[in-house]
Amino acid sequence: MIFPTDVNKRIQNQRKVAGENRVQLVITLFVLGNFVGFFILRYVFVTLLGLSGSIATAVQVMLLIVIGVLVFRFAIFDENAKRRESEGYDSDSFAKYMNIRKDTGTTVDIGGKKVNVFEYSNGNILSIIELKFGSNDNVKSEETRVMYQGILHAIMSHNFICRVIDMSENFKTSDEYYWHINRLNQIEDTKLRACNFDITNAIMSVSEEESNVDCIYVMMNSRGRNQKEELDGLVRELNQVFEKNISAFRSIKYLDINELLEFFRAFYKIEAIDLSMMKTIELAKEIDEDFINIVSIFSLTGQSGKVYRSQKNQKISEISVREKHIQ
């Protein structure tokens, strides 16, 4: 996303020449330089070299065009900054707003199972298991209950934080949907293929509005930074639980980065992110960090009259008491 008026930069550089003031300064210097260059070029070409004034004028026009384009691109429009914003458009993601390091996601092969592990900004790790329901009967229902117990026991026994989330399934992200779309693409008759796509889209619209099929997500968060090695044993135990039970789940997998972000988007019901507002929030945080050390809590007085003093300001309190005794 490109912002024609860089308000964020103007506020950050408020002590410098920025924004409209900077543009006015550049234009003024450019006009003055053009005016001075007119006399210098005429002196060089006419007086020193003895050429006609039209040659001096032509040279000045050429320099005016070349230098003017460069000044507009890099001094007024700030082309480099706009290019960086344009190149970073595809990487704009709310992963950073979930405090997840997008570049630290790793895929680990544990016991033949692909496990996607992600890292928070504080060093803790995260992995999410997606469980999609399929056919069910009394036997599978009982086996599913035993699987639930096994999953929770394994996570808790390895000292991981467990959170189970029940959400409606988005069938458009399922393997069955992709398999169906691939089959439709193989239809040679273009009219029949288009008709089948229309039918599929209509079914998906009804399914999105009225479907009550659930999807279970099991979030596994570490309690500290040093639990990556324990994840190996946890996943191996979970794989044994999955293989032992014939459950009602048709699909069990670990979410990758794109599926993780889609999960967060659906969980927090985020349709879009206003990046201009996010820049404002980031700027507000920077301002808070600049002024957080200027103002701090010195003491609090309760209803009983008891005074609670801040440990950080204890030395200041002792100095003020000493000064009172000296006076």
C-alpha positions in Angstrom: 0.0 0.0 0.0 1.4 3.4 -1.0 0.6 6.6 0.9 0.8 9.8 -1.3 1.1 11.9 1.9 3.6 10.4 4.3 2.1 11.7 7.5 4.0 9.2 9.5 7.4 10.4 8.2 6.4 14.1 8.7 5.6 13.5 12.4 8.7 11.3 13.0 11.0 14.0 11.4 9.2 17.0 13.0 12.6 18.4 14.1 13.9 18.2 10.6 12.9 19.8 7.3 10.2 17.5 6.1 6.9 17.4 4.3 5.6 20.5 2.6 8.5 22.6 4.0 11.0 20.3 2.5 9.2 20.5 -0.9 9.1 24.2 -0.8 12.8 24.4 0.1 13.8 22.0 -2.8 11.7 24.0 -5.3 13.2 27.3 -4.1 16.7 26.0 -4.4 15.9 24.5 -7.9 14.6 27.8 -9.2 17.5 29.8 -7.7 20.0 27.3 -9.2 18.3 27.6 -12.6 18.5 31.4 -12.4 22.2 31.3 -11.5 22.9 28.7 -14.0 21.5 30.9 -16.8 24.1 33.5 -16.2 26.9 31.0 -15.7 26.1 29.2 -19.0 25.8 32.4 -21.0 29.1 33.6 -19.6 30.9 30.3 -20.5 29.4 29.7 -24.0 29.0 33.3 -25.2 31.9 35.2 -23.5 34.6 32.6 -23.1 33.8 30.3 -26.1 32.3 32.9 -28.4 29.2 30.8 -29.3 25.7 31.9 -29.8 23.2 32.4 -26.9 20.9 29.8 -28.4 23.4 27.0 -27.7 23.6 28.2 -24.0 19.8 28.2 -23.8 19.6 24.7 -25.3 22.2 23.3 -22.9 20.3 24.9 -20.0 17.0 23.4 -21.1 18.7 19.9 -21.3 20.2 20.3 -17.8 16.8 21.6 -16.6 15.0 18.5 -17.8 17.6 16.0 -16.5 18.2 17.7 -13.1 14.5 18.5 -12.7 13.5 14.9 -13.2 16.1 13.7 -10.7 15.1 16.3 -8.2 11.4 15.4 -8.5 12.0 11.6 -8.3 14.4 11.5 -5.3 13.9 14.8 -3.4 10.2 15.6 -3.8 8.4 12.3 -4.6 11.0 10.2 -2.6 10.9 7.4 -5.2 13.1 5.0 -3.1 10.7 5.1 -0.1 7.7 4.5 -2.4 9.5 1.6 -4.1 10.1 0.0 -0.7 6.5 0.3 0.2 5.4 -1.1 -3.1 7.8 -4.1 -2.9 6.6 -4.7 0.7 3.0 -4.8 -0.3 2.9 -8.6 -0.7 4.6 -9.1 2.6 2.0 -6.9 4.5 0.6 -9.3 7.0 -1.0 -9.2 10.4 1.4 -12.0 11.6 3.5 -9.3 13.2 0.4 -8.0 15.0 0.0 -11.4 16.5 3.6 -11.2 17.8 4.6 -14.1 15.5 7.9 -14.1 13.7 6.9 -15.0 10.2 10.5 -15.8 9.1 11.1 -18.3 11.9 8.5 -20.9 11.0 10.1 -24.3 10.6 8.8 -27.6 9.4 10.1 -30.6 11.4 9.8 -34.2 10.4 9.0 -36.2 13.6 8.2 -39.8 13.2 7.2 -39.3 9.6 4.8 -36.5 10.5 5.3 -33.0 9.2 5.1 -30.6 12.1 5.0 -26.8 11.6 6.5 -24.9 14.5 6.3 -21.1 14.9 7.9 -18.7 17.3 6.6 -15.7 19.1 8.5 -12.5 19.5 9.3 -13.4 23.1 10.9 -16.8 22.0 8.0 -19.1 23.0 6.9 -21.6 20.3 3.5 -22.4 18.9 2.0 -25.3 16.9 -1.6 -25.9 16.0 -3.3 -29.2 15.2 -6.4 -29.1 12.9 -9.0 -31.8 13.4 -11.7 -32.1 10.7 -14.7 -34.4 11.2 -15.8 -37.1 8.9 -18.1 -40.1 9.3 -19.2 -41.1 12.8 -20.8 -44.0 14.7 -21.0 -45.3 18.2 -17.6 -47.0 18.0 -15.8 -44.0 16.5 -17.5 -41.7 19.0 -16.0 -43.6 21.9 -12.6 -43.8 20.2 -12.8 -40.0 19.6 -13.4 -39.4 23.3 -10.4 -41.6 24.2 -8.3 -39.6 21.6 -9.3 -36.3 23.2 -8.1 -37.6 26.6 -4.9 -38.8 25.1 -4.2 -35.5 23.3 -4.8 -33.4 26.4 -2.8 -35.8 28.7 0.2 -35.7 26.3 0.2 -31.9 26.1 -0.2 -31.4 29.8 2.4 -34.0 30.7 5.0 -32.2 28.6 4.3 -28.9 30.4 2.8 -27.2 27.3 -0.1 -24.8 27.4 -3.2 -26.3 25.7 -6.1 -24.4 24.2 -8.9 -26.2 22.3 -11.0 -24.0 19.9 -14.2 -25.1 18.2 -14.9 -23.3 14.9 -17.1 -23.8 11.8 -15.2 -25.5 9.0 -14.5 -23.6 5.9 -14.9 -26.3 3.3 -13.1 -24.2 0.6 -9.8 -24.9 2.5 -10.2 -28.6 2.6 -8.4 -31.2 0.5 -11.7 -32.6 -0.7 -12.6 -29.2 -2.2 -9.3 -29.0 -4.0 -9.7 -32.5 -5.3 -13.2 -31.7 -6.6 -12.0 -28.5 -8.3 -9.2 -30.4 -10.0 -11.7 -32.9 -11.3 -13.9 -30.1 -12.7 -10.9 -28.6 -14.5 -10.3 -31.9 -16.3 -13.7 -31.7 -18.0 -13.1 -31.1 -21.7 -16.5 -29.6 -22.5 -16.2 -25.9 -21.6 -20.0 -25.3 -21.2 -20.3 -28.4 -18.9 -17.2 -27.3 -17.0 -18.6 -23.8 -16.5 -22.0 -25.1 -15.4 -20.4 -27.4 -12.8 -18.4 -24.5 -11.5 -21.5 -22.4 -11.1 -23.2 -25.3 -9.2 -20.2 -25.7 -7.0 -20.1 -21.9 -6.2 -23.8 -22.0 -5.3 -23.3 -25.0 -3.0 -20.3 -23.3 -1.3 -22.4 -20.1 -0.7 -25.1 -22.1 1.0 -22.6 -24.1 2.9 -20.8 -21.0 4.2 -24.1 -19.5 5.5 -25.8 -22.6 6.9 -23.3 -25.3 7.5 -22.9 -26.5 11.1 -19.9 -28.8 10.6 -17.3 -28.1 13.3 -13.6 -28.1 13.1 -11.4 -28.5 16.2 -8.1 -26.7 16.6 -5.7 -27.6 19.4 -3.1 -24.9 20.2 0.1 -25.9 21.9 2.1 -23.1 23.4 5.4 -23.5 25.3 5.7 -22.0 28.7 9.2 -20.8 28.1 11.9 -20.4 25.4 13.7 -23.7 26.1 11.0 -26.2 25.2 11.8 -26.9 21.6 13.5 -30.2 22.5 10.4 -31.2 24.5 8.2 -30.7 21.4 9.9 -33.7 19.8 8.7 -36.1 22.5 5.3 -34.4 22.6 4.7 -34.9 18.9 5.8 -38.5 19.0 3.4 -39.2 21.7 0.6 -37.4 19.9 1.3 -39.4 16.7 0.9 -42.6 18.7 -2.5 -41.3 20.0 -3.6 -40.6 16.5 -2.5 -44.0 15.1 -4.0 -46.0 18.0 -7.6 -44.7 17.7 -10.0 -45.0 14.8 -11.7 -41.6 15.4 -14.4 -39.6 13.7 -11.8 -37.2 12.2 -11.2 -37.5 8.5 -8.2 -35.1 8.6 -5.5 -34.5 11.2 -2.7 -32.1 10.3 -0.4 -29.3 11.7 -1.2 -25.8 10.2 1.4 -24.1 8.1 2.0 -20.3 8.1 -0.7 -19.5 5.6 -3.2 -21.7 7.3 -2.2 -20.3 10.7 -2.8 -16.7 9.5 -6.2 -17.8 8.0 -7.0 -19.4 11.4 -6.3 -16.2 13.2 -8.2 -14.1 10.7 -11.3 -16.4 11.1 -10.9 -16.6 14.9 -10.7 -12.8 15.4 -13.2 -12.2 12.5 -10.8 -9.9 10.6 -11.9 -9.0 7.1 -9.1 -6.6 6.3 -6.4 -4.5 8.0 -6.2 -0.8 7.6 -2.5 -0.4 7.2 -2.7 3.4 7.5 -4.3 3.0 10.9 -1.7 0.4 11.9 1.0 3.0 11.0 -0.7 5.4 13.3 -0.8 2.8 16.1 2.9 2.0 15.7 3.7 5.8 15.8 1.6 6.1 19.0 3.6 3.2 20.6 6.9 4.9 19.6 5.7 8.1 21.3 4.7 6.1 24.4 8.1 4.6 24.6 9.7 8.1 24.3 7.7 9.5 27.1 7.2 6.5 29.4 10.4 7.3 31.3 9.5 10.9 31.8 6.3 10.3 33.9 6.0 7.5 36.4 4.0 6.5 39.4 5.6 7.9 42.6 3.1 6.6 45.2 -0.5 5.5 45.7 -2.7 6.3 48.7 -5.4 3.8 49.6 -8.8 4.4 51.1 -7.4 3.4 54.5 -4.8 6.1 54.2 -1.9 3.7 53.7 0.7 5.0 51.2 2.2 2.6 48.6 5.5 3.8 47.2 7.1 2.7 44.0 10.3 0.7 44.4 11.9 2.5 41.4 11.3 5.9 43.2 12.3 4.7 46.7 15.7 6.5 46.4 14.0 9.7 45.4 11.7 9.4 48.4 14.6 8.8 50.8 16.4 11.8 49.4 13.4 14.1 49.8 12.9 12.9 53.4 16.6 13.6 54.2 16.2 17.1 52.8 13.2 17.7 55.1 15.3 16.6 58.1 18.2 18.9 57.1 15.8 21.9 56.7 
